[in-house]
Every structure is written in C-alpha cells, then in structure tokens.
Amino acid sequence: MKKITIAIDGHSSCGKSTMAKDLAREIGYVYVDTGAMYRSVTLYALRKGLFEEDGSVKTEALEKEMPNIRISFQFNPETGRPDTYLNGEYVEKEIRSLEVSSHVSPIAAIGFVRRALVAQQQQMGKDKGVVMDGRDIGTVVFPDAELKIFVTASAKVRAQRRYDELKAKGMPADFDDILKNVEERDYIDSHREESPLRQADDAILLDNSEMTIPEQKQWLLDRFNETVQK
C-alpha cells in the first residue's frame, strides 16, 4: 500500500491531536504534533522572561535564542503516543498548561518562529507515511498532502473539552477563562499575517461538535482508506 502524507488542521482544542495520534497508531504512521512544537517555544520564552507585561513577545531576544531551542519527540510505550522534549527535558505536561495556552498564539504568529519550525516539520515528513496536525499543515507545510482534513467545533464545546482534559490531569481549570482563551486564540490564529489559520481549498471539513471519539476515529479511518485506494 502506498504511503501518503496526512495533514489535519483546525481550531484549538477541537481534538485534532487526539485524532491524529490515534490514526497514526492505527495505520502505523509517524505522528508529529506541531502544536507541541509551538508550545515548547512558548514554554522556553516564558522561562527566559521573553514576554512583556502586556503579553507581547520580546522578538529580538527570542530570535537570538532560537538556535538554542531543540524540540524532539520520543515514543511512550505506555501511552502508545509520542511525548514532547525541550532540549532533552520532558515537557509534555508543562506545555499543556493554561499559562502556555494563553501565550502560544503570539509566539506562533512570529515569522521567524514559523519558518524555523516549518523547516523542521517538512524534514520530518519528507519520506511520507506521516500524520501531522496544526494550523497550516495543509496550506503551508505540506500543500501537496494527499489527505487534508480541517477540523472545527463550537467554542463552548472546545472549552468544555479543554476543561475536562485539565481536570483529568489534576491541573487547575476555570471554564470561563478557558472559553475566553479559546475565542482569543481563534481570532489571533485566523487574523495573523504569517500563515493564518484557514481551510485549504482541497481539505475535507469535519465539524465534530456532536461526535464521540470512536465516531471521529472511524470517520478519519474511512477517509484514509478512501484516499489510499484511489
């Protein structure tokens, strides 16, 4: 069976990563969580004090630090999924915090950050057999991907999912704060100058507001099988 590239884009907290991870495991493909890469840069910037008090980024300082930021993924046999490492340190839980979520969109809007990470992502997927999710995979990273999915859900549904996820991990969570964060990220992601979030012309739209995880998994597997059999 031929190997293809699968690009899954969409809004924050709509389950892209869960879908992509499960599909990759099911079909034996490599999974790359591009959102985790931007979150890792954000965590590094927070640790280094590279944000102004108003939340804007100290871009000159961050640009100088970019060569010192190395992001890698290591497969976790217990979860069956890859974990994120920042300069060799396990940061999978830290990058999912609301603090990182609240700062990641300004980081992801910076041109030199996107160009550096896109180059890494393209290198990771050059041999195909890869599932990658993010905001610009089907439009910028892999515009020639054989299967492109654009995922969305209502803001309230996405906020509830994020709330439940944080609570399940024992992390502090406030629904109203999370909903505000989701809406702010939607605006920033779709209005930024560099690689704004948009549905690729040839992407298949999936609104999963009313779908269970098993239903989403089956829907995605069906689209994969249709594509490889063409």
C-alpha positions, 0 to 999 in steps of 0.5 A: 500500500502506498504511503501518503502524507496526512495533514489535519488542521483546525481550531484549538482544542477541537481534538485534532491531536487526539485524532491524529495520534490515534490514526497514526497508531492505527495505520502505523504512521509517524505522528508529529504534533506541531502544536507541541512544537509551538508550545515548547517555544512558548514554554522556553520564552516564558522561562527566559522572561521573553514576554512583556507585561502586556503579553507581547513577545520580546522578538529580538531576544527570542530570535537570538535564542532560537538556535538554542531551542531543540524540540524532539519527540520520543515514543511512550510505550505506555501511552502508545503516543509520542511525548514532547522534549525541550532540549532533552527535558520532558515537557509534555505536561508543562506545555499543556498548561493554561499559562502556555495556552494563553501565550502560544498564539503570539509566539506562533504568529512570529515569522521567524518562529514559523519558518524555523519550525516549518523547516523542521516539520517538512524534514520530518515528513519528507519520506511520507507515511506521516500524520501531522496536525496544526494550523497550516499543515495543509496550506503551508507545510505540506500543500501537496498532502494527499489527505487534508482534513480541517477540523472545527467545533463550537467554542463552548464545546472546545472549552468544555473539552479543554476543561475536562482534559485539565481536570483529568490531569489534576491541573487547575481549570476555570471554564470561563477563562478557558472559553475566553482563551479559546475565542482569543486564540481563534481570532489571533490564529485566523487574523495573523499575517504569517500563515493564518489559520484557514481551510485549504481549498482541497481539505475535507471539513469535519465539524465534530461538535456532536461526535464521540471519539470512536465516531471521529476515529472511524470517520478519519479511518474511512477517509484514509482508506478512501484516499489510499485506494484511489 
